[in-house]
């Protein structure tokens, strides 16, 4: 049986503390990839939690939209945006409720882990939500992460691998798909040696 995706109660409890669970600094892959994009447009951050990546994108001039199920995550994301003097649109809904088409120039999915029962369809929704020529960026824990203490799901079927992402994003032109090892220092819940997977794909014009 698949382990269920943690619900809003789980994430509200994690984000209730005033300390940011994953820090205030953006994910390093987000920084790296956004730096390589010359144009600015409309970007979506699904399951954005406390807003560290969304706020960074707003600082860099993007029109930022985000969603999550956690009201505590949203609260802290908006507080972080105020701290940096930027505006982000942040809505409260789940992966399965998300449904847009040809809307975003960029979608950035960072540690968006979910059960296989919904994952493939959610990834297809991301593709549909991209404008022609839009870019999909994803980073998550790969299956080698199981057993590490640096974060991520504790069920193998919620971790990612190359074949899964190739299948889920087969409609996109593949720009990057690689497994990598990094030492995370992203707040108390992402700390230490981690096995990651990174994906970049472009939607046909």
C-alpha positions in Angstrom: 0.0 0.0 0.0 1.3 3.5 -0.8 2.0 5.7 2.1 -0.4 8.7 2.0 0.9 12.2 1.3 1.2 14.2 4.5 -1.8 16.5 4.8 -2.1 20.1 5.8 -2.2 19.3 9.5 1.3 17.7 9.3 2.7 20.7 7.4 1.0 23.3 9.6 2.6 21.7 12.6 6.0 21.7 11.0 5.7 25.3 9.9 4.1 26.6 13.1 7.5 27.4 14.7 8.9 30.9 14.0 12.1 29.3 12.8 11.9 28.5 9.1 11.9 24.7 8.7 14.0 24.8 5.5 15.7 28.2 6.1 15.0 31.5 4.4 17.7 31.2 1.7 16.7 29.8 -1.7 17.5 26.3 -2.8 20.9 26.3 -4.6 19.5 24.6 -7.7 16.9 27.4 -7.9 19.5 30.0 -7.7 21.7 28.4 -10.3 18.9 27.9 -12.8 17.2 31.2 -12.4 20.6 32.9 -12.9 20.8 31.3 -16.3 17.4 32.6 -17.5 17.7 36.0 -19.1 14.0 36.9 -19.5 11.5 37.3 -16.6 7.8 36.2 -16.7 5.2 34.4 -14.7 6.5 31.6 -12.5 4.7 29.0 -10.4 6.1 27.4 -7.2 3.9 24.3 -6.3 3.9 23.1 -2.7 6.0 26.1 -1.8 5.9 25.8 2.0 7.4 28.8 3.7 8.3 30.7 0.5 12.1 30.8 0.4 12.2 30.1 -3.3 9.2 32.1 -4.3 10.5 35.2 -2.5 13.9 34.8 -4.1 12.3 34.7 -7.6 10.3 37.8 -6.7 13.5 39.6 -5.7 14.9 38.7 -9.1 11.9 40.3 -10.9 9.6 37.4 -11.6 5.8 37.6 -11.4 5.5 34.9 -8.7 2.6 32.6 -8.0 2.6 29.8 -5.4 0.4 27.3 -3.8 0.4 24.9 -0.8 -2.1 23.2 1.5 -0.5 24.8 4.6 -1.9 28.0 6.0 1.1 28.3 8.3 3.4 27.9 5.3 1.5 30.7 3.5 1.6 33.0 6.5 5.4 32.7 6.8 5.9 33.0 3.1 4.0 36.3 3.1 6.0 37.5 6.1 9.2 36.6 4.3 8.0 38.5 1.2 7.2 41.6 3.4 10.7 41.3 5.0 12.3 41.6 1.5 9.8 44.2 0.2 8.3 42.0 -2.6 4.9 40.7 -3.5 3.9 37.1 -4.2 0.5 35.6 -4.9 0.1 32.5 -2.7 -3.0 30.4 -2.8 -4.2 27.5 -0.6 -5.0 24.3 -2.4 -3.6 20.9 -3.1 -1.7 19.3 -6.1 -4.9 17.5 -7.1 -6.9 20.8 -7.1 -4.4 22.6 -9.3 -5.6 22.9 -12.9 -4.4 25.6 -15.3 -3.4 25.6 -18.9 -0.8 27.7 -20.9 -0.3 30.1 -18.0 3.3 30.0 -16.8 6.6 30.8 -18.4 8.3 28.7 -15.7 7.3 26.1 -13.1 9.7 25.3 -10.3 8.9 22.2 -8.3 11.4 21.7 -5.4 11.0 18.6 -3.2 7.4 18.1 -4.5 7.2 14.5 -3.4 3.8 12.8 -3.6 2.3 9.3 -3.9 2.6 7.5 -7.2 -1.2 7.4 -7.3 -1.2 11.1 -8.1 2.3 12.0 -9.1 2.1 11.2 -12.9 -1.1 13.2 -13.3 0.2 16.1 -11.3 3.3 16.2 -13.4 1.2 16.2 -16.6 -0.8 19.1 -15.1 2.5 21.0 -14.7 3.2 20.4 -18.4 -0.3 21.6 -19.4 0.1 24.7 -17.3 3.3 25.8 -19.1 3.0 28.2 -22.0 4.6 27.1 -25.3 8.3 27.5 -24.8 7.9 27.4 -21.1 10.5 25.8 -18.8 10.0 23.1 -16.1 12.5 22.9 -13.3 12.4 20.1 -10.7 14.7 18.9 -7.9 13.8 16.1 -5.5 15.3 13.2 -3.5 16.1 10.2 -5.6 15.6 6.6 -4.5 19.2 6.4 -3.1 18.1 8.9 -0.4 16.2 6.3 1.5 18.0 5.7 4.8 19.7 9.1 4.8 18.8 11.5 7.6 19.0 14.7 5.6 15.3 14.8 4.7 12.7 13.5 2.3 10.0 10.8 2.3 10.6 7.6 4.2 8.8 5.5 1.5 10.7 4.3 -1.6 7.7 4.8 -3.8 7.6 8.5 -3.0 11.2 9.1 -4.1 12.2 9.7 -7.7 14.3 8.2 -10.4 15.4 9.0 -13.9 13.0 6.6 -15.6 10.0 8.0 -13.7 10.8 11.6 -14.7 11.4 10.6 -18.3 8.0 9.1 -18.5 6.1 11.8 -16.6 7.6 14.6 -18.6 7.9 12.9 -22.0 6.1 15.7 -23.7 8.9 18.1 -22.8 12.2 18.6 -24.6 14.8 17.3 -22.1 17.5 19.9 -21.2 18.9 18.2 -18.1 18.2 15.0 -16.1 20.8 13.9 -13.7 21.3 12.3 -10.2 23.7 14.2 -8.0 25.0 14.2 -4.4 25.0 17.3 -2.3 25.4 18.2 1.4 22.3 20.1 2.3 22.2 23.1 4.7 18.6 24.2 4.3 17.3 24.6 7.9 16.8 21.9 10.5 14.9 19.5 8.2 17.3 19.5 5.2 20.7 19.0 6.7 23.5 16.6 5.6 24.4 14.3 2.8 21.6 13.9 0.3 21.0 12.0 -2.9 19.1 14.3 -5.4 17.7 14.3 -8.9 17.5 17.4 -11.1 15.4 17.9 -14.1 15.0 20.8 -16.7 12.6 20.5 -19.6 11.2 22.9 -22.2 7.7 22.8 -23.7 7.5 22.9 -27.5 6.7 26.3 -29.1 
